Amino acid sequence: MRYREVIRTPLWLLAIIYFFFLSLVISIWAALGNNSALVSLVVLTLILVAVYVKAGLVIEVDDTEIRVGRAHLQRDFMGEITALDNQQLKRIRTRDADPAAFLAIRFWSPRAVQLFVNDTRDATPYWLISTSQPEKLLTALKALKS
């Protein structure tokens, strides 16, 4: 394994979601009582933990391919690779976006890597991958490509 990164949901976002859940629990408590509120608190907390675990974006680069979530791309089909800063990422996510592109982006991650696909059978022009360490991912992808 040359590179592995997991992009998790930030704690500030989980706190906001949990505060919404707590307001729902208070409403349930006011309407239905203690037992219902306690059950809803436990259920909503478990849902939040499940969302935290499932929403993680796993990026792996090994000796033959890159895997982002369930998608994978062999090194033979990798084209140009570019690290994007915040402004470039905003532009390519909005105005310059290609609807056929593979987007593995998280809105809270300000940096990404753009990986072009060189496969005539694939309509996907490029992958856009959120990362907290674009330089390390770029280095791993260039090493894989060569």
N, C-alpha and C positions, 0 to 999 in steps of 0.2 A: 504494500500500500504506500503510494507516494504522498498522498494528501488526503486528509479527511477533515471535514468541518460540519458541524451541526448548527444551523441558525435557529435558535429558539425564540419564542415569543418573549419580549422584554417584560420585566416585572411591573413596570408602570402601566402597561396595557392590561396585564392580568389584574392589577389592583383596580383599575377602572371597571373592568367586567365584574369583578367580585363585589364592588360597591353597588352596581346595578342589581346583582343577585341579592345582596343584603336588603335593598329596598323592596324587592319582591317578597323576600322572607318576612319583612315587617308587615307588609300588606296582608300576607297569608296569616300571620299571627293575629292581626287585628280582626280579621274576618272569621277565622276558624279556631284559633286557640294555640296553646303551647305545643301539643303533640304534632299537629300538622306543620307548624313552623319549624320544629326540630327535624322532622322528616324531610321537609323541603330544603332546609339548610344542608343536610348531609347529601342529598341527591344533587343539589346545585354545586356543592364543593367537589363532588366526584366528577361531575360534568366538566368543571373547570380544569381539573387535573387531567382528564382525558383529552381535552382540547390542547392543553400544554404539551402533552406527549405526542399527539398526532400532528400538530401543526409544525413540528420541527422539520426543517428542510435539511436533508442529509446530502452532502456533496462528497463524492469519493472519486479519486483518481488512482488507478492502479497501472499495471504494465501494459494493458491492452485497450482500456476504454475509460471514459468518464461516465459516472452515474450521478444523476441528480434526481432524488426521489426514486420513482420507478422507471424513469427514462434513462436510456444509455446510448452512448455514441462511441463507436469504435474509432481508433486513432486514424485509420485510413480515410475517414470521411471528415476529418477536422480541417477547417480552413484557417483563415486569419483570426487571431485572438487579440482582443483589446481590453485593457482595464479602463473602466469608466468612472469618472468622478461624479459628484452629486449633480452638477449642471448637465453634463452629458447624459446621465441616466434619466433625468427629468425630461429632457428633450426626446430621447428615444422611446420613453414610455408613453409619451403623449403625441406630440406633433409628428414625429418621424417614425411612429410605430408601424410595423408591418403586421397585419392581422394573421398571417400564417406563421409568425415566429413562435418559438417555444419560450414561454415566460415562466421562469422559476424565480419570481421576485417577491420580496416582502416589503410592504410599504414603510416599515420602520428602518430598513437597511439603506443607508444613503450611497452605497457603492456597489458596483457590479462588474461582471466580466461579460463581454460579448464574444461569442464563439460562432463563427460562420460555418455552415455545413456545406461540404463539397460532395453532394450525392445527387445525381441526376434523377434518381427514383424518389427522392424525398422532396416534398414541396416546402419544407421548412427552410427558410433562408438563413436563420441564425437562432442561437440560443442566447437568452439574456438571463444571467444567473446572479442573484444577490449573494454577496459575500462580505464578511467583515475584514477579510485579509486578501484584497485583490492581487497584491504583488505576489504572495505565496501561491495562490491559485494559478496566476499567470505563469509563474516559473514552473509549476508542476505540469501544466498543460503544454508548455513549450518543450519541456523535457520528454513528455509522452509523445508529442508529435514528431520529434526528431529521432 
